[in-house]
């Protein structure tokens, strides 16, 4: 008997050691991919001159911190600039090169953080294999590598967009206080990072409607809500709470002041009229001080601004409706597109096989696949209506990669 127990213990130890070795190998591969991204970003600095707006972002961030001056924040909210200016606040330097490096550090870290979040999230759903494939596609994505190595707002916007979406999906699947606070906080950060945050609203609305009319119960703070009208009412209340988080975060980022400290000299509403921009809804919001004046002007500019776009040797202020689909197909690696198409097909097959009878919980992959796919569709659809054709942005990339693994 003792010999049998000893052999059994050896077998268990061998199994445990095998699992441990495999996990260690996965960890090494993940770290290697993330370090590749970081190394690529650092070494590429030796060959890159500063971007046209990198130092401006850093300087604007310093002005926000030191002077509470939001007069330059007309094109986007101020959270990314504040974050990029933090290293400069801690290690002040008059060297332009060092200031640029310090400003890029938070963007490097955001790129690594988003890669880690993507891996962990996909691993919990598809296992190590799918998570590694997703991370490889992310790590070698040209858009990620480009925007993750400059002091700009797009990398932070990509992270906030993706994390906001997955937090919201988790919330409407099972409502808890922790999930509500997490979703509200991340959405607040998204809307203070970049104004493309508004592109997420159609996806959130569609998911909310789907959860209101589906046949699965809504778990609401430990209770199970089954009636559709009750689910709709509960989700409507949740949306209002999330909206409160967003509005509070915006006010907090702008120091809870309607007008910046130069407001006696420059009024954002006056600037709207001065440059012949008239948006009644935003003027009403400014009159009633719904949101900070500078934030409203930034939204106004997003709705009305035009730019000299360039595509295939031509320039245009009117833009091309097919600009973003074309740029996306050209700039996105073929393996990423193939994985998305394969995953899309596999997910459709899975959805068709789901039983119609009610179950105790909505299948997690149903909500996630619908939400991530809709985010890509809505983002691209809204972008196609814009005349602001100044380059393909990367916010859809994490969702595209994840949606490829049902």
VENDA-V792798 format. One record per pair of residues at least 24 apart in sequence whose C-alpha atoms are under 10 Angstrom apart, sorted by the first residue. I is the first residue (numbers start at 1). GAP is how many residues later the second one is. D is the distance in Angstrom with one decimal. If there is no record, write none. Layout:
<<I,GAP,D> <I,GAP,D>>
//
This chain:
<<22,106,9.9> <23,105,9.0> <26,102,7.4> <26,103,9.4> <26,105,9.9> <26,106,8.2> <29,103,8.2> <29,106,9.8> <29,107,9.7> <30,85,9.1> <30,86,8.1> <30,89,8.2> <30,101,9.5> <30,102,7.4> <30,105,7.7> <30,106,8.9> <30,109,9.9> <31,81,9.7> <31,85,9.1> <33,79,9.5> <33,82,9.1> <33,99,9.3> <33,102,7.5> <33,103,7.0> <33,105,9.3> <33,106,6.2> <33,107,8.7> <34,77,8.7> <34,78,6.0> <34,79,9.1> <34,81,7.1> <34,82,8.0> <34,101,8.6> <34,102,9.3> <34,104,9.6> <34,105,6.8> <35,77,8.3> <35,104,9.4> <36,103,7.6> <36,104,8.9> <37,71,8.6> <37,74,8.1> <37,75,7.6> <37,78,9.5> <37,101,9.4> <37,102,6.0> <37,103,7.8> <37,104,9.7> <37,107,8.9> <37,108,6.8> <37,111,8.5> <37,112,9.0> <38,70,6.6> <38,71,8.4> <38,73,8.3> <38,74,7.4> <38,101,9.6> <38,107,8.9> <38,110,8.8> <38,111,8.3> <39,69,9.8> <39,110,9.9> <40,105,7.6> <40,106,9.6> <40,108,9.8> <40,109,8.3> <41,63,9.5> <41,66,9.9> <41,67,7.4> <41,70,9.9> <41,104,6.8> <41,105,8.0> <41,106,9.3> <41,107,7.1> <41,108,4.8> <41,109,8.3> <42,59,9.1> <42,62,9.4> <42,63,9.5> <42,66,8.6> <42,107,7.3> <42,108,9.9> <43,106,9.6> <44,101,9.8> <44,102,9.5> <44,105,7.9> <44,106,9.9> <45,55,9.8> <45,56,8.5> <45,59,9.9> <45,104,7.8> <45,105,8.7> <48,101,10.0> <48,102,9.5> <49,48,9.8> <50,46,9.6> <50,47,8.7> <50,50,7.6> <50,51,9.9> <50,100,8.2> <50,101,9.0> <51,49,9.8> <51,99,7.5> <51,100,8.1> <51,101,8.8> <53,97,9.8> <53,98,8.2> <53,99,7.6> <54,27,9.7> <54,30,9.6> <54,45,10.0> <54,46,7.3> <54,49,8.1> <54,50,8.6> <54,96,7.0> <54,97,5.0> <54,98,6.1> <54,99,9.4> <55,29,9.9> <55,30,9.9> <55,41,8.3> <55,42,9.8> <55,44,7.9> <55,45,6.5> <55,48,8.1> <55,96,7.7> <55,97,9.4> <56,25,8.9> <56,95,9.4> <56,96,9.7> <57,24,5.3> <57,25,8.6> <57,26,9.9> <57,27,7.5> <57,28,8.1> <57,46,8.5> <57,94,7.2> <57,95,7.1> <57,96,8.5> <58,24,7.7> <58,25,8.8> <58,26,5.9> <58,27,5.1> <58,28,8.9> <58,29,9.8> <58,30,8.2> <58,41,8.0> <58,42,7.9> <58,44,9.1> <58,45,6.2> <58,46,9.2> <58,93,7.7> <58,94,9.1> <59,25,9.3> <59,26,7.3> <59,29,9.4> <59,40,9.5> <59,44,9.6> <60,24,9.6> <60,25,8.1> <61,24,5.1> <61,25,8.1> <61,27,9.5> <61,28,9.6> <61,42,9.7> <62,24,8.0> <62,26,7.9> <62,27,7.4> <64,189,9.5> <64,190,8.6> <64,191,9.4> <64,196,9.7> <65,24,8.6> <65,190,10.0> <67,193,9.3> <67,194,7.9> <67,195,9.8> <68,186,7.9> <68,187,7.5> <68,189,9.5> <68,192,6.7> <68,193,6.7> <68,194,9.2> <69,185,9.3> <69,190,9.4> <69,191,5.7> <69,192,6.0> <69,193,7.0> <69,194,9.3> <70,184,7.7> <70,185,9.8> <70,189,8.3> <70,190,5.6> <70,191,7.9> <70,192,8.3> <70,193,9.4> <70,223,9.6> <70,224,6.8> <70,225,9.1> <71,188,9.1> <71,189,6.7> <71,190,8.5> <71,191,7.2> <71,192,8.3> <71,195,8.1> <71,196,9.3> <71,197,8.5> <71,223,7.2> <72,222,8.7> <72,226,10.0> <73,221,6.8> <73,222,7.7> <73,224,9.0> <73,225,7.3> <74,194,8.8> <74,219,9.6> <74,220,6.1> <74,221,7.0> <74,222,8.6> <74,223,6.0> <74,224,4.5> <74,225,8.3> <74,226,9.0> <74,227,7.5> <74,228,9.4> <75,119,8.9> <75,120,8.6> <75,219,9.2> <75,220,8.7> <75,222,8.1> <75,223,4.9> <75,224,7.9> <75,225,9.2> <75,226,6.7> <75,227,7.3> <75,230,9.7> <76,77,8.9> <76,115,9.6> <76,116,8.0> <76,117,7.3> <76,118,5.6> <76,119,6.1> <76,120,9.3> <76,218,9.2> <76,219,7.6> <76,220,10.0> <76,221,9.3> <76,222,5.7> <76,223,7.9> <76,225,9.1> <76,226,8.5> <77,76,9.7> <77,112,9.9> <77,113,9.6> <77,114,7.6> <77,115,5.0> <77,116,5.6> <77,117,5.9> <77,118,7.1> <77,173,8.4> <77,176,8.6> <77,177,8.8> <77,217,8.5> <77,218,6.4> <77,219,9.8> <77,221,7.4> <77,222,9.2> <78,75,9.6> <78,113,10.0> <78,114,6.4> <78,115,6.6> <78,116,8.4> <78,172,9.4> <78,175,7.2> <78,176,7.8> <78,216,10.0> <78,217,9.0> <79,74,9.1> <79,77,9.4> <79,110,7.6> <79,111,9.1> <79,112,9.2> <79,113,5.6> <79,114,5.3> <79,115,8.5> <79,171,9.3> <79,174,6.8> <79,175,9.1> <80,26,9.0> <80,27,9.0> <80,71,9.1> <80,72,7.8> <80,73,5.8> <80,74,9.1> <80,75,9.5> <80,76,6.9> <80,77,8.5> <80,109,9.5> <80,112,8.1> <80,113,5.7> <80,114,8.3> <81,70,8.8> <81,71,8.2> <81,72,7.7> <81,112,8.7> <82,111,10.0> <82,171,9.2> <83,24,8.9> <83,73,9.8> <84,67,7.0> <84,68,8.5> <84,69,9.2> <85,66,9.8> <100,50,8.7> <100,51,7.4> <101,48,9.8> <101,49,9.0> <101,50,8.5> <102,49,9.0> <103,47,8.3> <103,48,5.7> <103,49,9.0> <104,44,8.5> <104,45,6.6> <104,46,5.6> <104,47,4.6> <104,48,8.1> <105,43,9.7> <105,44,8.5> <105,45,8.9> <105,46,8.1> <106,42,9.5> <106,43,9.7> <106,44,9.7> <106,45,8.2> <106,46,9.9> <106,49,9.9> <106,50,9.0> <107,40,8.3> <107,41,5.8> <107,42,6.7> <107,43,6.9> <107,44,6.3> <107,45,7.5> <107,46,8.3> <107,47,9.1> <107,48,6.6> <107,49,6.9> <108,37,9.6> <108,39,9.3> <108,40,5.7> <108,41,6.1> <108,42,8.2> <108,43,8.9> <108,47,8.8> <108,48,9.9> <109,39,8.6> <109,40,9.8> <109,46,9.9> <109,47,9.7> <110,38,7.7> <110,45,6.9> <110,46,6.3> <110,47,9.7> <110,48,9.3> <110,49,7.2> <110,50,9.7> <111,27,9.8> <111,28,9.2> <111,33,7.6> <111,34,8.5> <111,36,8.7> <111,37,5.5> <111,38,8.5> <111,44,6.6> <111,45,7.9> <111,47,9.1> <111,48,7.8> <112,27,9.1> <112,36,8.8> <113,46,8.2> <114,24,9.4> <114,41,9.0> <114,42,9.0> <114,44,8.3> <114,45,5.6> <114,46,9.0> <114,48,8.6> <114,49,8.4> <114,284,8.5> <115,24,7.4> <115,29,9.9> <115,44,9.1> <115,283,8.8> <117,42,9.1> <117,45,9.5> <117,46,8.2> <118,41,9.6> <118,44,8.9> <118,45,9.0> <118,280,7.4> <118,281,9.3> <118,283,9.0> <118,284,7.6> <119,283,9.4> <121,45,9.0> <121,281,8.9> <122,279,9.7> <122,280,6.9> <122,281,9.7> <122,283,7.8> <122,284,9.4> <125,239,9.1> <125,240,8.1> <125,280,8.6> <125,281,8.2> <126,279,7.2> <126,280,7.7> <130,272,9.2> <130,274,9.4> <130,275,6.7> <130,276,9.5> <131,271,8.9> <131,274,8.7> <133,203,9.6> <133,206,9.2> <133,268,9.1> <133,269,9.9> <133,272,9.3> <134,202,8.7> <134,205,9.1> <134,264,8.8> <134,266,9.8> <134,267,6.0> <134,268,6.7> <134,269,9.8> <134,270,8.4> <134,271,8.1> <135,263,9.7> <135,266,8.7> <135,267,9.6> <136,200,9.6> <136,265,10.0> <137,196,8.3> <137,198,7.5> <137,199,6.2> <137,200,9.9> <137,202,9.3> <137,260,9.6> <137,261,9.4> <137,264,7.2> <138,198,8.7> <138,259,8.0> <138,260,7.3> <138,263,7.4> <138,264,9.8> <140,193,8.6> <140,196,9.8> <141,190,9.0> <141,191,7.2> <141,192,6.8> <141,194,10.0> <141,195,8.4> <141,253,9.6> <141,256,8.5> <141,257,10.0> <142,189,7.3> <142,190,7.3> <142,191,7.7> <142,252,9.6> <143,185,9.8> <143,188,7.5> <143,189,7.7> <143,190,9.6> <143,249,8.4> <143,250,7.6> <143,251,6.0> <143,252,9.5> <143,254,8.3> <144,249,9.5> <144,250,6.9> <144,251,9.4> <144,253,8.2> <144,254,9.3> <146,248,9.8> <147,246,8.9> <147,247,8.1> <153,40,7.2> <153,41,7.1> <154,39,8.8> <154,40,7.8> <154,42,9.8> <154,239,7.2> <154,240,7.1> <154,241,7.4> <155,38,10.0> <155,238,9.4> <155,239,7.7> <155,240,7.9> <156,33,9.6> <156,34,8.6> <156,37,7.1> <156,38,8.5> <156,239,9.3> <157,32,9.1> <157,33,6.6> <157,34,9.0> <157,35,9.3> <157,36,5.9> <157,37,6.0> <157,38,9.0> <157,39,8.1> <157,40,8.0> <157,236,9.8> <157,237,8.8> <157,238,6.8> <158,32,9.0> <158,35,9.6> <158,36,9.4> <158,38,9.9> <158,39,9.8> <158,235,8.8> <158,236,6.5> <158,237,4.3> <158,238,7.5> <158,239,8.0> <158,240,7.6> <158,241,9.4> <159,27,9.9> <159,31,8.6> <159,235,9.9> <159,236,7.8> <159,239,8.3> <160,26,6.6> <160,27,7.5> <160,28,9.2> <160,29,6.8> <160,30,5.0> <160,31,8.8> <160,32,9.7> <160,33,7.8> <160,34,9.3> <160,37,8.7> <160,235,9.0> <161,25,8.6> <161,26,8.0> <161,28,9.3> <161,29,6.2> <161,30,9.2> <161,32,9.4> <161,33,9.5> <161,35,8.8> <161,36,6.9> <161,38,9.3> <161,39,7.5> <161,214,9.5> <161,234,6.8> <161,235,8.6> <161,237,9.1> <161,238,9.1> <162,24,9.8> <162,28,9.5> <162,38,9.7> <162,210,8.7> <162,213,9.3> <162,233,7.6> <162,234,8.2> <162,235,9.1> <162,236,6.6> <162,237,6.5> <162,240,9.9> <163,24,8.6> <163,27,9.1> <163,235,9.6> <163,236,9.8> <164,24,8.9> <164,25,8.8> <164,26,7.2> <164,33,9.7> <164,36,9.0> <164,40,10.0> <165,35,7.8> <165,38,8.6> <165,39,7.9> <165,203,9.0> <165,206,7.5> <165,207,7.7> <165,210,8.4> <165,234,8.9> <166,201,9.7> <166,202,7.4> <166,205,8.3> <166,206,8.3> <166,233,9.5> <168,36,7.6> <168,39,9.2> <168,40,9.6> <168,74,9.6> <168,200,9.9> <168,203,9.4> <169,35,8.5> <169,38,7.9> <169,39,9.2> <169,195,8.7> <169,198,6.6> <169,199,6.5> <169,200,9.9> <169,201,9.7> <169,202,7.2> <169,203,9.4> <170,194,8.3> <170,197,8.6> <170,198,8.5> <171,48,9.6> <171,49,9.5> <171,64,9.9> <171,67,9.3> <172,32,9.9> <172,35,8.3> <172,36,7.3> <172,39,7.3> <172,40,9.7> <172,46,7.6> <172,47,8.4> <172,48,8.9> <172,59,10.0> <172,62,9.9> <172,63,7.5> <172,66,8.8> <172,190,9.8> <172,195,9.0> <173,38,8.0> <173,43,9.5> <173,44,9.0> <173,45,6.7> <173,46,7.1> <173,47,9.1> <173,188,7.9> <173,189,6.7> <173,190,8.6> <173,191,7.4> <173,194,7.8> <173,195,9.7> <174,43,9.4> <174,44,6.6> <174,45,4.9> <174,46,6.4> <174,47,7.9> <174,48,8.7> <174,49,9.9> <174,50,9.6> <174,187,8.7> <174,188,9.0> <175,43,7.8> <175,44,5.9> <175,45,4.8> <175,46,5.7> <175,47,8.1> <175,48,9.4> <175,59,9.8> <175,60,9.4> <175,63,8.9> <176,43,8.4> <176,44,6.8> <176,45,5.1> <176,46,7.7> <177,43,9.5> <177,44,7.2> <180,58,8.0> <180,59,10.0> <180,61,8.5> <180,62,7.7> <180,65,9.8> <181,60,9.4> <181,61,8.4> <181,64,8.4> <182,60,9.9> <183,59,7.4> <183,62,9.0> <183,63,10.0> <184,54,9.6> <184,55,9.3> <184,57,7.7> <184,58,4.9> <184,59,7.7> <184,60,8.1> <184,61,5.2> <184,62,6.7> <184,64,10.0> <184,65,9.2> <185,57,8.3> <185,60,6.4> <185,61,7.4> <185,63,9.7> <185,64,7.8> <186,56,9.8> <186,59,9.1> <186,60,8.7> <186,63,9.7> <187,55,7.7> <187,56,8.7> <187,58,7.7> <187,59,6.2> <187,60,10.0> <187,62,9.0> <188,54,8.3> <188,55,8.4> <188,56,9.0> <188,57,6.0> <188,58,4.1> <188,59,7.3> <188,60,7.8> <188,61,5.3> <188,62,6.9> <188,64,10.0> <188,65,9.8> <189,56,9.5> <189,57,7.7> <189,60,7.0> <189,61,8.2> <189,64,9.2> <190,56,8.6> <190,59,9.7> <190,60,9.8> <191,55,6.8> <191,56,8.8> <191,58,8.4> <191,59,7.3> <192,54,8.4> <192,55,9.6> <192,57,7.4> <192,58,5.9> <192,59,9.5> <192,60,9.7> <192,61,7.3> <192,62,9.3> <192,103,8.9> <193,57,9.7> <194,104,9.8> <194,105,10.0> <195,100,9.4> <195,103,8.0> <195,104,6.9> <195,107,7.5> <196,103,9.7> <196,106,8.9> <196,183,8.8> <196,186,9.9> <196,187,9.6> <196,199,8.9> <197,198,9.9> <198,101,9.6> <198,181,9.6> <199,176,8.2> <199,177,9.9> <199,179,7.2> <199,180,5.8> <199,181,9.3> <199,182,9.6> <199,183,7.2> <199,184,8.8> <200,171,10.0> <200,174,9.4> <200,175,6.7> <200,176,9.6> <200,178,7.9> <200,179,7.4> <201,174,9.2> <201,177,9.2> <201,178,9.9> <202,172,8.5> <202,173,8.1> <202,176,6.9> <202,177,9.0> <202,180,9.9> <203,167,9.0> <203,168,6.4> <203,169,8.5> <203,170,9.1> <203,171,5.9> <203,172,5.7> <203,173,9.2> <203,174,9.1> <203,175,7.0> <203,176,9.0> <204,35,9.2> <204,167,7.8> <204,170,9.3> <204,171,8.8> <205,34,9.2> <206,164,9.3> <206,165,8.3> <206,168,8.4> <207,160,7.5> <207,161,9.6> <207,163,7.8> <207,164,6.5> <207,167,9.0> <208,24,7.9> <208,27,6.7> <208,28,8.3> <208,30,9.8> <208,31,8.8> <209,26,8.7> <209,27,9.7> <210,157,8.9> <210,160,9.6> <211,24,8.4> <211,151,8.8> <211,156,8.7> <212,24,9.5> <214,144,9.2> <214,148,8.8> <215,141,8.3> <215,142,7.9> <215,143,5.7> <215,144,8.2> <215,145,10.0> <215,146,9.5> <215,147,8.5> <216,140,9.9> <216,141,9.0> <216,142,5.7> <216,143,6.2> <216,144,6.9> <216,145,5.9> <216,146,5.4> <216,147,8.9> <217,141,8.2> <217,142,7.9> <217,143,6.8> <217,144,6.3> <217,145,7.3> <218,142,9.3> <218,143,7.7> <218,144,8.2> <219,141,9.4> <219,142,8.1> <219,143,9.7> <224,136,9.0> <224,137,9.5> <226,132,9.9> <247,43,8.5> <247,44,7.2> <247,45,9.7> <248,43,9.2> <250,41,7.5> <250,42,7.8> <250,45,8.2> <251,39,9.5> <251,40,6.8> <251,41,6.5> <251,44,9.3> <252,40,9.8> <253,39,9.7> <254,37,9.5> <254,38,7.0> <254,39,9.6> <254,40,8.7> <254,41,8.5> <255,37,9.3> <256,35,9.4> <256,36,7.8> <257,32,9.8> <257,34,9.3> <257,35,6.6> <257,36,8.8> <258,28,8.7> <258,31,6.8> <258,32,8.9> <258,33,7.1> <258,34,4.3> <258,35,5.6> <258,36,7.9> <258,37,9.3> <259,30,9.6> <259,32,9.9> <259,33,6.5> <259,34,5.8> <259,35,7.0> <259,36,9.8> <260,32,8.7> <260,33,8.2> <260,34,7.7> <263,30,9.4> <263,31,9.8> <267,26,8.1> <267,27,8.8> <267,30,10.0> <268,24,9.6> <268,25,5.9> <268,26,6.0> <268,27,9.2> <268,28,8.2> <268,29,6.2> <268,30,9.4> <269,24,7.2> <269,25,8.7> <269,27,8.7> <269,28,7.3> <271,26,8.4> <272,24,9.8> <272,25,7.0> <272,28,8.0> <272,29,8.7> <277,24,8.4> <277,26,9.9> <277,27,7.6> <277,28,9.6> <278,26,9.4> <279,24,8.9> <279,25,9.1> <302,84,9.8> <302,86,9.0> <303,83,8.9> <303,85,9.8> <304,82,9.6> <304,83,9.3> <304,84,9.4> <305,81,9.6> <305,82,8.4> <305,83,7.2> <306,80,8.8> <306,81,6.2> <306,82,5.5> <306,83,8.5> <306,84,9.8> <307,80,7.3> <307,81,5.6> <307,82,7.1> <307,83,7.4> <308,79,9.0> <308,80,7.9> <308,81,7.6> <308,82,7.8> <309,78,8.0> <309,79,6.9> <309,80,5.0> <309,81,5.6> <309,82,8.4> <310,79,7.3> <310,80,7.3> <310,81,8.7> <311,78,8.6> <311,79,9.4> <311,80,9.4> <316,71,8.9> <316,72,9.8> <316,73,8.8> <317,70,7.0> <317,71,8.0> <317,72,8.6> <318,68,8.8> <318,69,5.3> <318,70,8.0> <318,71,8.7> <319,65,9.3> <319,66,9.2> <319,67,7.5> <319,68,4.5> <319,69,6.7> <319,70,5.9> <319,71,9.3> <320,64,7.7> <320,65,8.7> <320,66,8.4> <320,67,7.0> <320,68,9.2> <320,69,7.6> <321,60,9.4> <321,62,8.3> <321,63,4.9> <321,64,6.2> <321,65,7.5> <321,66,7.9> <321,68,9.2> <322,58,10.0> <322,61,9.5> <322,62,6.4> <322,63,9.2> <323,60,8.9> <323,61,7.1> <323,62,9.9> <323,63,9.6> <323,64,9.3> <323,65,9.8> <323,66,6.9> <323,67,9.4> <323,68,8.8> <323,69,8.7> <324,56,7.1> <324,57,9.2> <324,59,6.8> <324,60,6.3> <324,61,9.8> <324,62,9.5> <324,65,7.6> <324,66,9.5> <324,67,7.8> <324,68,6.2> <324,69,8.8> <325,55,7.2> <325,56,9.2> <325,58,9.1> <325,59,7.8> <325,67,8.9> <326,66,9.3> <327,62,10.0> <327,64,7.5> <327,65,6.1> <327,66,9.5> <328,52,9.3> <328,63,9.3> <328,64,6.3> <328,65,8.6> <328,66,9.1> <328,68,9.8> <328,69,9.7> <329,63,10.0> <330,62,9.9> <331,61,8.1> <332,60,9.8> <332,62,9.7> <332,65,8.6> <336,61,9.0> <336,64,8.0> <336,65,6.6> <336,68,8.3> <337,63,8.3> <337,64,8.4> <337,67,8.6> <338,66,8.6> <339,61,9.1> <339,62,7.6> <339,63,9.5> <339,64,8.9> <339,65,5.4> <339,66,7.7> <340,33,9.7> <340,59,9.8> <340,60,6.5> <340,61,6.5> <340,62,8.2> <340,63,6.4> <340,64,3.9> <340,65,7.5> <340,66,9.6> <341,59,9.8> <341,62,9.2> <341,63,6.8> <341,64,9.9> <342,61,9.9> <342,62,6.8> <342,63,8.5> <342,64,9.6> <343,26,9.7> <343,57,10.0> <343,58,9.4> <343,59,9.0> <343,60,6.8> <343,61,4.0> <343,62,5.2> <343,63,5.9> <344,25,8.7> <344,29,8.5> <344,56,10.0> <344,59,7.1> <344,60,6.0> <344,61,8.0> <344,62,7.5> <345,59,9.0> <345,61,9.3> <346,58,8.8> <346,59,8.5> <346,60,6.9> <347,56,8.8> <347,57,8.5> <347,58,8.1> <347,59,5.3> <348,58,9.1> <350,56,8.4> <351,55,9.9> <365,38,9.9> <365,40,9.7> <365,41,6.6> <366,40,8.6> <368,31,9.9> <368,34,9.2> <368,35,8.0> <368,38,8.5> <369,30,9.5> <369,33,8.5> <369,34,5.9> <369,35,8.8> <369,36,8.7> <369,37,6.5> <370,33,8.6> <371,28,9.0> <371,32,8.9> <372,24,9.0> <372,26,9.1> <372,27,5.4> <372,28,7.2> <372,29,9.4> <372,30,7.5> <372,31,5.8> <372,32,9.5> <373,26,7.3> <373,27,7.2> <373,29,9.2> <373,30,6.1> <373,31,9.0> <374,25,9.4> <374,29,9.8> <375,24,7.3> <375,25,8.7> <375,28,9.9> <376,24,6.6> <376,27,9.2>>
//
